Amino acid sequence: MLFFFGTSLAPVTYLVLSWVDKYLPPHIRIGKKLPFPKINIITLTGSLYLLYVIHGIFLLHWKVNLYIGIAVFFIAFAYYPFYMNRQKIKKFNIKFENLADIVDDPDASENLKAFARKKLKRLETHVKDSLEIAFFISLTPLVPLILIGDVGKAFLDYTMQNTGVRIEKATLYIKEPYANLIELPKTTTKELSQYKTFIFKDIKVLFQGIGKSTLVSYKVKNMEKQLVIPNEYITVERSKKIEE
């Protein structure tokens, strides 16, 4: 999502660089050499749709917003020179064909061979620059993830909660003897009592759905306790509000 959204902001990068270029000293000003990047409607639409799907993640922590902003910023500004290099390579291949054949041609003049070598060296420079920028872009989401604490944990919690692996508040139906190990108020019904099953409300499920056990967590007198319960002794009920 970060790559899609960052690359789709290339036109914004162009506008910013064009504005900055006006205030640069004349001897380093680029002028009209900056190409306007083509907008990929599919990429832009896909990135906006992904933003809509995961918009809830922006409410998790301000550090998550900071991470996304920094990552998208650097991806957008790094992608533009990558785009420029790719355009140069594309034009170069169209304009100068068979340069390698000219260098290897024994009948070609030395001046022509020198010209071909010079152009090939420039092409290699563009390719090398493109690879370096692509490598930098691929690392961009990882660097702020390391520098900004708790972001990875927030993403992991969000993913686990939305996949049902982790539930903050769940109603648990637990059979004996594990029900007797939880030091919280419990209720039951006439039908459930026949199966020695008790109801616990607002219990945190740390991990479920994978393996043969469920890990639950609860607090007693400001102390957090965890309990591993085999799946055959527990049923997890999860409720979710439906927006009309």
Residue frames as qw, qx, qy, qz and C-alpha x, y, z in Angstrom:
[[0.000, 0.887, 0.462, 0.000, 0.00, 0.00, 0.00],
 [0.314, -0.786, 0.103, 0.523, 2.83, 2.41, 0.87],
 [0.388, -0.150, 0.600, 0.684, 4.54, 1.74, -2.48],
 [0.209, 0.590, 0.692, 0.360, 1.31, 2.15, -4.47],
 [0.107, -0.931, -0.325, 0.124, 0.36, 5.37, -2.71],
 [0.400, -0.663, 0.230, 0.590, 3.89, 6.80, -2.78],
 [0.375, 0.005, 0.633, 0.677, 4.43, 6.17, -6.49],
 [0.145, 0.710, 0.634, 0.269, 1.01, 7.58, -7.36],
 [0.194, -0.914, -0.162, 0.317, 2.12, 10.87, -5.76],
 [0.622, -0.013, 0.312, 0.718, 4.85, 11.36, -8.37],
 [0.189, 0.711, 0.350, 0.580, 2.95, 14.29, -9.99],
 [0.410, -0.904, -0.120, -0.019, 2.91, 16.04, -6.60],
 [0.704, -0.410, 0.207, 0.541, 6.67, 15.51, -6.36],
 [0.483, 0.393, 0.380, 0.684, 7.03, 17.03, -9.82],
 [0.071, -0.884, -0.269, -0.375, 5.08, 20.14, -8.78],
 [0.587, -0.783, 0.021, 0.204, 7.14, 20.55, -5.60],
 [0.688, -0.185, 0.311, 0.629, 10.47, 20.14, -7.41],
 [0.343, 0.599, 0.384, 0.613, 9.36, 22.52, -10.18],
 [0.250, -0.935, -0.170, -0.185, 8.44, 25.13, -7.57],
 [0.668, -0.626, 0.161, 0.368, 11.76, 24.68, -5.72],
 [0.682, 0.186, 0.345, 0.618, 13.66, 24.88, -9.01],
 [0.170, 0.869, 0.251, 0.391, 12.42, 28.44, -9.56],
 [0.360, -0.920, 0.117, -0.100, 14.28, 29.62, -6.47],
 [0.861, -0.214, 0.188, 0.422, 17.55, 27.83, -7.12],
 [0.163, -0.685, 0.339, 0.625, 20.65, 29.71, -8.35],
 [0.649, 0.620, -0.151, -0.414, 20.71, 29.98, -12.16],
 [0.245, 0.570, -0.774, -0.131, 23.81, 27.80, -12.56],
 [0.104, -0.062, 0.981, -0.154, 22.14, 24.77, -10.93],
 [0.588, 0.291, 0.295, -0.695, 18.57, 25.39, -12.07],
 [0.456, 0.109, 0.857, 0.213, 17.11, 22.51, -14.07],
 [0.265, 0.253, -0.268, -0.891, 14.49, 24.60, -15.83],
 [0.770, 0.194, -0.034, -0.607, 12.13, 22.77, -18.17],
 [0.349, 0.361, -0.860, -0.094, 14.08, 19.52, -18.14],
 [0.325, -0.033, 0.824, -0.463, 11.88, 17.95, -15.48],
 [0.303, -0.142, -0.770, -0.544, 9.45, 15.54, -17.17],
 [0.594, -0.191, 0.243, -0.742, 5.88, 15.40, -15.94],
 [0.136, -0.107, 0.984, -0.051, 5.24, 11.82, -14.74],
 [0.490, -0.180, -0.602, -0.604, 2.33, 9.92, -16.21],
 [0.496, -0.222, 0.522, -0.657, -0.41, 9.17, -13.70],
 [0.267, -0.033, -0.949, -0.163, -1.31, 5.52, -13.42],
 [0.560, -0.309, -0.046, -0.767, -5.04, 5.64, -12.68],
 [0.846, -0.171, -0.493, -0.111, -5.13, 1.95, -11.72],
 [0.549, 0.044, -0.557, 0.622, -2.31, 2.40, -9.19],
 [0.116, -0.242, 0.242, -0.933, -3.89, 5.55, -7.74],
 [0.705, -0.272, -0.225, -0.615, -7.33, 3.94, -7.49],
 [0.814, -0.104, -0.559, 0.117, -5.87, 0.82, -5.91],
 [0.373, 0.108, -0.518, 0.762, -3.90, 2.79, -3.32],
 [0.340, -0.258, 0.121, -0.896, -6.94, 4.91, -2.39],
 [0.810, -0.227, -0.375, -0.390, -9.05, 1.77, -2.05],
 [0.703, -0.036, -0.593, 0.390, -6.43, 0.17, 0.19],
 [0.070, 0.212, -0.379, 0.898, -6.36, 3.33, 2.32],
 [0.601, -0.279, -0.089, -0.744, -10.13, 3.08, 2.70],
 [0.836, -0.140, -0.524, -0.091, -9.95, -0.60, 3.65],
 [0.680, -0.169, -0.482, 0.526, -7.36, -0.06, 6.39],
 [0.024, -0.699, 0.018, -0.714, -8.43, 3.44, 7.49],
 [0.728, -0.650, -0.159, -0.148, -8.98, 2.07, 11.00],
 [0.817, -0.067, -0.193, 0.539, -5.23, 1.66, 11.43],
 [0.233, 0.549, -0.071, 0.800, -4.79, 5.45, 11.46],
 [0.516, -0.688, -0.034, -0.509, -6.73, 5.59, 14.73],
 [0.879, -0.209, -0.368, 0.221, -4.42, 3.18, 16.53],
 [0.596, -0.568, -0.040, 0.566, -1.54, 5.49, 17.45],
 [0.202, 0.943, -0.085, -0.249, -0.08, 8.81, 16.35],
 [0.346, -0.549, 0.670, 0.360, 3.21, 7.01, 15.67],
 [0.591, 0.304, 0.721, 0.196, 1.47, 4.93, 13.00],
 [0.359, 0.900, 0.242, -0.043, 0.41, 8.13, 11.19],
 [0.145, -0.860, 0.403, 0.277, 3.96, 9.48, 11.54],
 [0.539, -0.216, 0.755, 0.304, 5.41, 6.27, 10.10],
 [0.553, 0.560, 0.598, 0.152, 3.03, 6.22, 7.13],
 [0.189, 0.970, 0.045, -0.144, 3.65, 9.92, 6.42],
 [0.259, -0.729, 0.550, 0.315, 7.45, 9.57, 6.50],
 [0.574, -0.015, 0.774, 0.268, 7.47, 6.37, 4.43],
 [0.495, 0.711, 0.492, 0.085, 5.13, 7.74, 1.74],
 [0.037, 0.959, -0.130, -0.250, 7.07, 11.04, 1.63],
 [0.299, -0.589, 0.664, 0.350, 10.42, 9.36, 0.94],
 [0.571, 0.228, 0.761, 0.210, 8.92, 6.84, -1.49],
 [0.397, 0.853, 0.330, -0.072, 7.26, 9.64, -3.47],
 [0.043, 0.931, -0.292, -0.215, 10.45, 11.73, -3.68],
 [0.415, -0.413, 0.759, 0.285, 12.68, 8.73, -4.41],
 [0.633, 0.390, 0.665, 0.073, 10.36, 7.36, -7.08],
 [0.380, 0.891, 0.067, -0.239, 10.52, 10.52, -9.19],
 [0.008, 0.729, -0.621, -0.288, 14.28, 10.27, -9.97],
 [0.492, -0.034, 0.865, 0.093, 13.71, 6.55, -10.55],
 [0.556, 0.672, 0.467, -0.144, 10.99, 7.48, -13.05],
 [0.224, 0.892, -0.255, -0.297, 13.34, 9.99, -14.73],
 [0.236, -0.498, 0.800, 0.239, 16.08, 7.38, -15.09],
 [0.556, 0.251, 0.792, 0.011, 13.66, 4.84, -16.53],
 [0.478, 0.822, 0.216, -0.221, 12.49, 7.41, -19.07],
 [0.048, 0.803, -0.515, -0.295, 16.09, 8.17, -20.04],
 [0.400, -0.214, 0.877, 0.156, 16.82, 4.45, -20.49],
 [0.576, 0.518, 0.623, -0.109, 13.68, 4.01, -22.58],
 [0.377, 0.894, -0.043, -0.240, 14.53, 6.96, -24.86],
 [0.170, -0.671, 0.676, 0.254, 18.14, 5.85, -25.05],
 [0.522, 0.009, 0.845, 0.115, 17.20, 2.35, -26.23],
 [0.549, 0.705, 0.436, -0.107, 14.90, 3.80, -28.88],
 [0.222, 0.933, -0.192, -0.206, 17.39, 6.39, -30.13],
 [0.102, 0.660, -0.740, -0.079, 20.57, 4.31, -30.01],
 [0.965, 0.004, 0.152, -0.214, 20.15, 0.74, -31.14],
 [0.940, 0.242, -0.050, 0.236, 22.82, -1.92, -31.63],
 [0.058, -0.917, 0.376, -0.123, 25.56, 0.01, -29.81],
 [0.702, -0.423, 0.571, 0.052, 27.11, -3.23, -28.61],
 [0.832, 0.382, 0.351, 0.197, 27.21, -4.49, -32.20],
 [0.348, 0.911, -0.127, 0.183, 29.03, -1.32, -33.27],
 [0.375, -0.772, 0.511, -0.050, 31.70, -1.82, -30.59],
 [0.735, -0.177, 0.646, 0.107, 32.28, -5.42, -31.74],
 [0.727, 0.661, 0.187, -0.003, 32.13, -4.60, -35.45],
 [0.664, -0.275, 0.291, 0.631, 35.66, -4.83, -36.93],
 [0.389, 0.479, 0.437, 0.655, 34.62, -2.69, -39.90],
 [0.166, -0.937, -0.302, -0.052, 33.41, 0.22, -37.75],
 [0.361, 0.662, -0.247, 0.609, 35.65, 3.26, -37.43],
 [0.462, -0.122, -0.601, 0.641, 37.40, 4.06, -34.15],
 [0.147, -0.128, 0.129, -0.972, 35.47, 7.31, -33.83],
 [0.660, -0.244, -0.383, -0.598, 32.17, 5.45, -34.16],
 [0.709, -0.188, -0.651, 0.196, 33.31, 2.84, -31.64],
 [0.249, 0.009, -0.457, 0.854, 34.37, 5.56, -29.19],
 [0.395, -0.196, -0.076, -0.894, 30.96, 7.20, -29.60],
 [0.752, -0.233, -0.529, -0.316, 29.21, 3.85, -28.97],
 [0.582, -0.111, -0.639, 0.490, 31.33, 3.14, -25.87],
 [0.002, 0.110, -0.284, 0.953, 30.55, 6.60, -24.49],
 [0.585, -0.214, -0.211, -0.754, 26.82, 6.10, -24.97],
 [0.764, -0.177, -0.619, -0.035, 26.93, 2.59, -23.49],
 [0.390, -0.007, -0.580, 0.716, 28.76, 3.92, -20.44],
 [0.273, -0.144, 0.131, -0.942, 26.06, 6.56, -19.98],
 [0.730, -0.197, -0.435, -0.489, 23.39, 3.86, -20.32],
 [0.658, -0.104, -0.675, 0.316, 25.15, 1.77, -17.67],
 [0.097, 0.086, -0.424, 0.896, 25.16, 4.81, -15.38],
 [0.530, -0.181, -0.102, -0.822, 21.40, 5.25, -15.79],
 [0.792, -0.155, -0.562, -0.182, 20.79, 1.55, -15.14],
 [0.504, -0.008, -0.634, 0.587, 23.05, 1.61, -12.07],
 [0.141, -0.140, 0.267, -0.943, 21.30, 4.70, -10.71],
 [0.675, -0.198, -0.307, -0.641, 17.90, 3.07, -11.26],
 [0.750, -0.129, -0.640, 0.105, 18.97, -0.06, -9.37],
 [0.304, 0.038, -0.541, 0.784, 20.35, 1.99, -6.47],
 [0.355, -0.158, 0.084, -0.918, 17.17, 4.06, -6.22],
 [0.758, -0.177, -0.472, -0.413, 15.00, 0.93, -6.42],
 [0.617, -0.079, -0.674, 0.399, 17.03, -0.59, -3.58],
 [0.038, 0.078, -0.385, 0.919, 16.58, 2.59, -1.53],
 [0.559, -0.182, -0.169, -0.791, 12.83, 2.60, -2.18],
 [0.756, -0.155, -0.623, -0.125, 12.56, -1.05, -1.12],
 [0.495, -0.106, -0.618, 0.602, 14.23, -0.22, 2.22],
 [0.116, -0.390, 0.034, -0.913, 12.23, 2.96, 2.81],
 [0.681, -0.495, -0.249, -0.480, 9.34, 1.33, 4.74],
 [0.834, -0.210, -0.437, 0.264, 11.78, -0.59, 6.97],
 [0.394, 0.262, -0.330, 0.817, 13.95, 2.31, 8.20],
 [0.321, -0.416, 0.150, -0.837, 11.20, 4.36, 9.91],
 [0.842, -0.306, -0.354, -0.267, 9.69, 1.10, 11.17],
 [0.746, -0.062, -0.449, 0.489, 12.91, 0.51, 13.12],
 [0.222, 0.255, -0.250, 0.907, 13.39, 4.11, 14.24],
 [0.470, -0.331, 0.040, -0.818, 9.80, 4.72, 15.40],
 [0.021, -0.072, 0.944, -0.322, 8.98, 2.42, 18.30],
 [0.406, 0.273, 0.692, -0.531, 5.68, 0.56, 18.78],
 [0.513, 0.407, -0.278, -0.703, 4.71, 0.86, 15.09],
 [0.368, 0.182, -0.887, -0.211, 5.42, -2.79, 14.35],
 [0.038, 0.172, 0.882, -0.437, 3.48, -3.84, 17.44],
 [0.417, 0.394, 0.252, -0.780, 0.51, -1.65, 16.41],
 [0.520, 0.342, -0.548, -0.559, 0.45, -3.20, 12.91],
 [0.255, 0.071, -0.963, 0.044, 0.70, -6.70, 14.36],
 [0.188, 0.260, 0.722, -0.613, -2.11, -6.09, 16.87],
 [0.491, 0.399, -0.036, -0.774, -4.30, -4.59, 14.15],
 [0.476, 0.269, -0.739, -0.393, -3.74, -7.57, 11.85],
 [0.154, -0.030, -0.959, 0.236, -4.34, -10.14, 14.58],
 [0.295, 0.310, 0.547, -0.719, -7.54, -8.43, 15.76],
 [0.545, 0.408, -0.176, -0.711, -8.97, -8.16, 12.26],
 [0.505, 0.218, -0.797, -0.249, -8.22, -11.79, 11.49],
 [0.811, -0.406, -0.140, -0.399, -9.75, -12.93, 14.77],
 [0.703, 0.148, -0.579, 0.385, -6.48, -14.29, 16.15],
 [0.247, -0.105, -0.537, 0.800, -6.61, -11.73, 18.97],
 [0.260, -0.697, -0.506, -0.437, -9.76, -10.33, 20.57],
 [0.049, 0.398, -0.399, 0.825, -9.71, -7.51, 23.11],
 [0.453, -0.062, 0.546, -0.702, -13.06, -8.32, 24.72],
 [0.505, 0.020, -0.755, -0.418, -14.71, -11.67, 24.18],
 [0.755, -0.288, 0.273, -0.522, -17.28, -13.84, 25.91],
 [0.265, 0.363, -0.893, -0.015, -15.79, -17.21, 26.78],
 [0.893, -0.214, -0.015, -0.396, -17.57, -20.49, 27.49],
 [0.228, 0.529, -0.792, 0.203, -15.11, -22.59, 29.46],
 [0.867, -0.245, -0.392, -0.186, -15.54, -26.10, 30.82],
 [0.616, -0.673, 0.396, -0.105, -14.22, -27.44, 34.07],
 [0.592, -0.590, -0.314, 0.451, -11.55, -27.86, 35.32],
 [0.427, 0.217, 0.094, 0.873, -10.15, -24.81, 33.46],
 [0.213, -0.741, -0.307, -0.557, -13.13, -22.67, 34.44],
 [0.682, -0.687, -0.222, 0.119, -12.13, -23.10, 38.08],
 [0.686, -0.102, -0.008, 0.720, -8.67, -21.69, 37.40],
 [0.154, 0.511, 0.190, 0.824, -9.93, -18.26, 36.33],
 [0.257, -0.392, -0.583, 0.663, -10.32, -15.96, 39.33],
 [0.164, -0.040, -0.177, -0.970, -13.14, -13.86, 37.85],
 [0.558, 0.207, 0.477, -0.647, -16.93, -13.74, 38.29],
 [0.102, 0.059, -0.872, -0.475, -18.63, -16.40, 36.21],
 [0.645, 0.140, 0.264, -0.703, -22.17, -17.30, 35.31],
 [0.069, -0.031, 0.958, 0.275, -23.90, -20.28, 33.76],
 [0.622, -0.007, -0.166, -0.765, -27.27, -21.42, 32.51],
 [0.820, -0.112, 0.444, -0.344, -29.33, -24.50, 33.17],
 [0.901, 0.429, -0.051, -0.033, -28.27, -26.04, 29.88],
 [0.409, 0.704, -0.507, 0.283, -24.60, -25.13, 30.25],
 [0.447, -0.555, 0.587, -0.384, -24.42, -26.40, 33.81],
 [0.968, 0.047, 0.181, -0.168, -25.21, -29.87, 32.52],
 [0.823, 0.449, -0.146, 0.315, -21.91, -29.75, 30.65],
 [0.640, -0.580, -0.078, 0.498, -20.06, -28.03, 33.55],
 [0.445, 0.402, 0.231, 0.766, -19.53, -24.97, 31.38],
 [0.219, -0.742, -0.337, 0.536, -19.28, -21.40, 32.69],
 [0.374, 0.804, 0.255, 0.386, -19.52, -17.97, 31.05],
 [0.466, -0.500, -0.043, 0.728, -16.82, -15.31, 31.39],
 [0.351, 0.877, 0.301, 0.135, -17.35, -11.87, 29.85],
 [0.128, 0.968, -0.193, 0.091, -14.90, -9.26, 28.57],
 [0.772, -0.411, 0.381, 0.301, -11.88, -11.57, 28.59],
 [0.258, 0.781, -0.442, -0.358, -8.92, -10.81, 26.33],
 [0.948, 0.135, 0.265, 0.112, -8.00, -13.56, 23.89],
 [0.205, -0.750, 0.454, 0.435, -4.32, -13.19, 23.06],
 [0.168, 0.392, -0.794, -0.432, -4.05, -16.03, 20.57],
 [0.678, 0.174, 0.640, -0.317, -6.51, -18.46, 19.01],
 [0.718, 0.599, -0.001, -0.355, -7.36, -20.26, 15.80],
 [0.578, 0.579, -0.573, 0.042, -3.91, -21.77, 15.25],
 [0.162, 0.297, -0.865, 0.370, -2.85, -24.92, 17.03],
 [0.494, -0.348, -0.792, -0.088, -4.71, -26.92, 19.66],
 [0.365, -0.504, -0.538, 0.568, -4.88, -24.30, 22.43],
 [0.032, 0.840, 0.249, 0.481, -6.21, -20.80, 23.12],
 [0.453, -0.062, -0.393, 0.798, -4.26, -18.23, 25.14],
 [0.215, -0.834, -0.389, -0.327, -6.42, -15.92, 27.29],
 [0.352, 0.144, -0.380, 0.843, -5.49, -13.03, 29.56],
 [0.372, -0.781, -0.403, -0.297, -7.29, -11.36, 32.46],
 [0.150, 0.496, -0.421, 0.744, -6.52, -9.02, 35.36],
 [0.664, -0.584, -0.467, 0.007, -6.90, -9.72, 39.06],
 [0.500, -0.811, -0.055, 0.298, -5.94, -6.97, 41.55],
 [0.161, 0.915, -0.303, -0.213, -3.82, -5.07, 39.00],
 [0.382, -0.410, 0.794, 0.236, -2.06, -8.28, 38.04],
 [0.683, 0.403, -0.334, -0.509, -2.31, -9.74, 34.56],
 [0.581, -0.204, 0.787, -0.049, -2.64, -13.49, 34.38],
 [0.519, 0.392, -0.545, -0.529, -2.50, -15.72, 31.34],
 [0.672, -0.068, 0.698, -0.238, -3.94, -19.17, 30.86],
 [0.271, 0.283, -0.764, -0.512, -3.53, -21.70, 28.07],
 [0.670, 0.114, 0.541, -0.496, -6.74, -23.66, 27.53],
 [0.266, 0.024, 0.881, 0.390, -7.14, -26.63, 25.15],
 [0.287, 0.005, -0.368, -0.884, -9.62, -25.83, 22.39],
 [0.431, -0.305, -0.812, -0.248, -11.99, -28.64, 23.40],
 [0.330, -0.482, -0.643, 0.494, -12.57, -26.89, 26.75],
 [0.040, -0.515, -0.131, 0.846, -13.29, -23.39, 25.42],
 [0.340, 0.636, 0.585, 0.370, -15.65, -21.62, 23.02],
 [0.211, -0.282, -0.031, 0.935, -14.98, -18.00, 22.06],
 [0.221, 0.776, 0.586, 0.075, -17.87, -15.69, 21.25],
 [0.296, -0.170, 0.117, 0.933, -17.04, -12.48, 19.45],
 [0.219, 0.808, 0.527, -0.143, -19.50, -9.63, 18.88],
 [0.333, -0.060, 0.274, 0.900, -19.06, -6.85, 16.35],
 [0.268, 0.635, 0.324, -0.648, -21.14, -3.76, 15.72],
 [0.443, 0.386, 0.640, 0.496, -22.66, -3.48, 12.26],
 [0.004, 0.384, 0.007, -0.923, -22.72, 0.02, 10.82],
 [0.443, 0.616, 0.648, -0.059, -25.98, 0.78, 9.05]]
